[in-house]
Amino acid sequence: LVVALKRDHQPGRQRREFRNTAVGHEGLIQWLSKSATAVQVCIEATGLYSLDLALALHRAEGIEVMVANPRAIADFAKALLQRSKTDQLDAEVMLEFVRRMPFVPWQPPKPHRLDLRALMRRITGLKLASQQEKNRLHSVSQSAEITPLVRKDIQSHLVQLERHVEKLEQQAEAIVQADPELAQQFRHLVSVRGIARVSALHILAELVILAPDMTARQWVAHAGLDPHHHDSGTSIHKPARISRAGNRYLRAALFMPALVATQHDPNIRAFYQKLVDRGKTKMQAIVAVMRKLLHALHGMLHTDSDFVGEKFYVIPS
């Protein structure tokens, strides 16, 4: 951890480095606690690499922590005309960011909700490994030179992965059912045609750790589904694309439900078809469904209600 610090009433800045471990976090907290006043700390959201640090800082007395979106930090660095990129320069940029920008204190999710997200992300990794093994099995099945022992070992590994995924899914669902609020939100999610048990667990795991006061537009930006426009002057008008500057797990969890919903829910299918008729590609229309579906989920979970197709899109008479 590369840290840049500016103390009030002291000239210059201080710089230190700490290991990103529990011992390193304790050393950082002791160093920061030398100030007589409260300390505000800004760290980048880098998944597991920042979570333990954010939790340690949040528990420390006299320290406030803000977890910033890396995209916001990168854009701020561009505004400062920062052309080089090193850990030391990044720390300096973040120091200026926390001094100049509004400070938004970070609120940690409840431990069991973090457990739910960790389980579902682990399942995502195991399913990826399973698909890779299936590809290998297909490959060795096409070759007469590959020993049957290899084929048998791959098949055995696939069975182990499937059993492990099933076990983790059961543990994740147990976490959800043990929390009345999560259980109710789970029931709302599966009321959408296209969101079944596993998809609901993946989506819920990513949503329950978000701040409760986030708007639907902020959810969309968090998922990286917000449109990214590139216009300049009168000659440059590139097609709008999604930013992808967000949670790839949530984005992936929404894809199949949106695809299935366009086939089985009449209101979602009508919305999808309208976009295709207007000239959108099928993929662009699916992404638009994902974005609108996330808006719908926000409304459902914040109003404690099931999915209503007419609220998603009214089919023209």
C-alpha positions in Angstrom: 0.0 0.0 0.0 1.5 3.3 -1.1 0.1 6.1 1.0 0.4 9.9 0.7 -0.6 12.0 3.7 -1.2 15.7 4.3 -1.5 16.7 7.9 -3.1 20.0 8.9 -0.7 22.8 10.0 2.3 20.8 8.7 4.2 21.8 5.6 4.7 19.3 2.8 3.4 15.8 2.5 4.4 12.5 4.0 4.7 9.2 2.1 4.9 5.7 3.4 4.5 2.1 2.2 2.8 -0.7 4.0 2.1 -4.3 3.2 -1.5 -5.1 2.3 -1.8 -7.6 5.2 -3.4 -7.4 8.6 -0.1 -6.5 10.1 0.4 -3.8 7.5 -3.1 -2.4 8.1 -2.4 -2.1 11.8 0.9 -0.2 11.1 -1.0 2.1 8.7 -3.7 2.8 11.4 -1.1 3.6 14.0 0.7 6.0 11.6 -2.6 7.7 10.8 -3.7 7.9 14.4 -0.8 10.2 15.3 -3.1 13.1 14.2 -5.0 14.9 16.9 -8.0 15.3 14.6 -10.0 12.9 12.6 -8.4 11.5 9.5 -10.1 11.1 6.1 -8.8 8.3 3.9 -9.6 7.6 0.3 -8.8 4.2 -1.2 -9.6 2.7 -4.6 -12.3 0.0 -5.0 -10.2 -2.9 -6.1 -12.2 -5.9 -5.0 -10.7 -8.2 -2.4 -7.5 -6.1 -2.5 -9.3 -3.1 -0.9 -12.0 -4.8 1.1 -9.9 -5.9 4.0 -8.2 -2.5 4.2 -11.5 -0.7 4.1 -12.9 -2.8 6.9 -9.8 -2.3 9.1 -9.9 1.5 8.6 -13.7 1.6 9.2 -13.2 -0.1 12.6 -10.4 2.2 13.6 -11.3 5.1 15.9 -10.8 8.6 14.5 -10.6 7.4 10.8 -13.2 7.9 8.1 -12.8 6.0 4.9 -14.1 6.6 1.4 -14.0 3.9 -1.3 -13.8 5.6 -4.7 -14.5 4.2 -8.1 -11.2 3.6 -9.9 -12.8 5.3 -13.0 -13.4 8.5 -11.0 -9.8 8.5 -9.8 -8.5 7.9 -13.4 -10.7 10.7 -14.8 -9.5 13.0 -12.0 -5.9 12.2 -12.8 -6.6 13.2 -16.5 -8.1 16.5 -15.3 -4.8 17.1 -13.4 -2.9 16.4 -16.7 -1.2 13.5 -15.0 0.5 11.7 -17.9 2.6 9.1 -16.0 1.3 6.3 -13.8 3.1 4.9 -10.9 2.0 3.8 -7.4 3.5 6.9 -5.9 1.8 9.2 -8.4 -1.5 7.4 -7.9 -1.3 8.0 -4.2 -0.7 11.7 -4.8 -3.6 11.9 -7.2 -5.9 10.3 -4.6 -4.7 12.7 -1.9 -5.8 15.6 -4.1 -9.0 13.8 -4.9 -9.9 13.4 -1.2 -9.0 17.0 -0.5 -11.0 18.6 -3.3 -14.0 16.3 -3.9 -17.0 15.8 -1.6 -16.2 13.1 1.0 -18.6 10.2 1.0 -18.1 7.9 4.0 -18.1 4.2 3.2 -20.5 1.9 5.0 -19.5 -1.7 5.2 -22.0 -4.4 4.2 -23.1 -6.9 6.9 -20.7 -9.9 7.2 -23.2 -12.5 6.0 -23.9 -10.5 2.9 -20.2 -10.4 2.1 -20.2 -14.2 2.5 -23.1 -14.4 0.0 -21.2 -12.4 -2.6 -18.0 -14.4 -2.0 -19.8 -17.7 -2.4 -21.5 -16.6 -5.7 -18.3 -15.2 -7.1 -16.6 -18.5 -6.2 -19.4 -20.4 -8.0 -18.8 -18.2 -11.1 -15.1 -19.2 -11.0 -15.9 -22.9 -10.7 -18.4 -22.7 -13.6 -15.7 -21.1 -15.7 -13.4 -23.9 -14.8 -16.1 -26.5 -15.6 -16.6 -25.0 -19.0 -12.9 -25.1 -19.7 -12.8 -28.8 -18.7 -15.8 -29.5 -21.0 -13.8 -27.8 -23.8 -10.9 -30.0 -23.1 -13.1 -33.1 -23.0 -14.5 -32.2 -26.4 -10.9 -31.7 -27.7 -9.5 -35.0 -26.4 -12.6 -36.8 -27.7 -11.7 -35.8 -31.2 -8.2 -37.3 -31.0 -7.4 -41.0 -31.1 -4.0 -40.4 -29.7 -5.2 -39.1 -26.3 -5.1 -41.9 -23.7 -8.5 -42.8 -22.2 -7.0 -42.1 -18.8 -7.0 -38.4 -19.5 -10.6 -38.5 -20.7 -11.6 -40.3 -17.6 -9.8 -37.9 -15.3 -11.5 -34.9 -17.0 -14.9 -36.5 -16.6 -14.1 -37.2 -12.9 -13.1 -33.6 -12.4 -16.3 -32.3 -14.0 -18.4 -34.4 -11.6 -16.4 -33.0 -8.7 -16.9 -29.4 -9.9 -20.6 -29.9 -10.4 -21.0 -31.3 -6.9 -19.0 -28.5 -5.4 -21.1 -25.9 -7.2 -24.3 -27.5 -6.0 -23.0 -27.5 -2.4 -22.0 -23.8 -2.5 -25.4 -22.8 -4.1 -27.1 -24.6 -1.2 -25.0 -22.6 1.3 -25.7 -19.4 -0.5 -29.4 -20.0 -0.5 -29.3 -20.9 3.2 -27.7 -17.5 3.9 -30.5 -15.8 2.0 -33.3 -17.7 3.7 -31.8 -17.0 7.2 -32.2 -13.2 6.5 -35.9 -12.2 6.2 -35.1 -9.2 4.2 -32.9 -11.1 1.7 -35.5 -13.9 1.5 -38.2 -11.4 0.6 -35.9 -9.7 -2.0 -35.1 -13.2 -3.4 -38.9 -13.9 -3.9 -39.3 -10.6 -5.7 -36.4 -11.4 -8.1 -37.8 -14.8 -9.1 -41.1 -13.1 -9.9 -39.5 -12.0 -13.1 -39.8 -14.4 -16.0 -36.2 -15.2 -16.8 -34.8 -15.0 -13.3 -34.7 -18.4 -11.7 -33.1 -19.6 -8.4 -29.4 -19.4 -9.4 -29.7 -16.2 -11.4 -31.5 -14.6 -8.5 -28.7 -15.6 -6.1 -26.1 -14.1 -8.4 -27.9 -10.9 -8.9 -28.9 -10.5 -5.2 -25.3 -11.2 -4.1 -24.1 -8.2 -6.0 -26.9 -5.9 -5.1 -27.2 -6.4 -1.3 -23.8 -4.9 -0.6 -24.6 -1.6 -2.3 -25.5 1.5 -0.3 -29.3 1.6 0.3 -29.6 5.2 -0.9 -28.2 4.5 -4.4 -30.5 5.4 -7.3 -31.5 3.2 -10.2 -29.2 5.3 -12.4 -26.3 4.6 -10.0 -27.1 0.9 -10.1 -26.8 1.0 -13.9 -23.5 2.9 -13.7 -22.3 0.5 -11.0 -23.0 -2.4 -13.4 -21.2 -0.6 -16.3 -24.4 -0.6 -18.3 -24.5 3.2 -18.7 -24.1 4.5 -22.2 -20.7 5.9 -23.2 -20.9 8.6 -25.9 -18.0 9.9 -27.9 -18.8 13.1 -29.8 -16.4 15.8 -30.8 -17.2 18.9 -32.9 -19.2 18.2 -36.0 -17.3 15.3 -37.5 -16.8 12.7 -34.7 -19.9 10.9 -33.7 -19.0 7.3 -32.7 -21.8 4.9 -31.9 -22.7 4.9 -28.2 -21.6 1.9 -26.3 -21.9 0.7 -22.7 -19.1 2.0 -20.5 -18.2 -1.4 -19.0 -16.7 0.6 -16.1 -18.4 -1.3 -13.4 -19.3 -4.6 -11.8 -18.7 -7.3 -14.4 -20.3 -9.9 -12.1 -23.6 -8.1 -12.0 -23.4 -7.4 -15.7 -22.9 -11.1 -16.4 -25.6 -12.1 -14.0 -28.2 -10.0 -15.9 -27.4 -11.2 -19.4 -29.1 -14.6 -19.4 -32.2 -13.4 -17.5 -32.6 -10.6 -20.0 -32.2 -13.0 -22.9 -34.7 -15.5 -21.5 -37.2 -12.7 -20.5 -37.3 -11.5 -24.1 -38.6 -14.9 -25.1 -41.1 -15.6 -22.3 -42.3 -12.3 -21.0 -44.7 -10.5 -23.4 -44.0 -7.0 -22.1 -40.2 -7.4 -22.2 -40.4 -9.1 -25.6 -42.4 -6.2 -27.0 -39.9 -3.7 -25.7 -37.1 -5.8 -27.2 -38.9 -6.0 -30.5 -39.5 -2.3 -30.6 -35.8 -1.6 -30.4 -35.0 -4.2 -33.1 -37.6 -2.7 -35.4 -36.0 0.7 -34.9 -32.7 -0.6 -36.2 -30.9 -1.7 -33.1 -28.9 -4.9 -33.3 -30.1 -7.9 -31.3 -27.2 -7.4 -28.9 -27.9 -3.7 -28.4 -31.5 -4.5 -27.7 -30.5 -7.2 -25.1 -28.2 -4.7 -23.4 -31.1 -2.2 -23.3 -33.3 -4.8 -21.7 -30.6 -5.5 -19.1 -30.4 -1.8 -18.3 -34.2 -1.4 -18.1 -34.5 -4.6 -16.1 -32.0 -3.3 -13.6 -34.2 -0.2 -13.2 -37.2 -2.5 -12.6 -35.3 -4.5 -10.0 -34.4 -1.3 -8.2 -38.0 -0.2 -8.0 -39.2 -3.7 -6.9 -36.7 -4.0 -4.1 -37.3 -0.5 -2.8 -41.1 -0.8 -2.9 -41.2 -4.4 -1.7 -43.2 -5.5 -4.7 -43.1 -8.2 -7.4 -42.4 -7.7 -11.1 -45.3 -6.1 -13.1 -44.9 -6.3 -16.9 -47.0 -3.3 -17.6 -44.7 -1.1 -15.5 -41.7 -2.4 -17.5 -43.3 -1.6 -20.9 -46.9 -1.0 -22.0 -47.7 -3.0 -25.1 -49.3 -0.7 -27.7 -52.9 -1.6 -28.4 
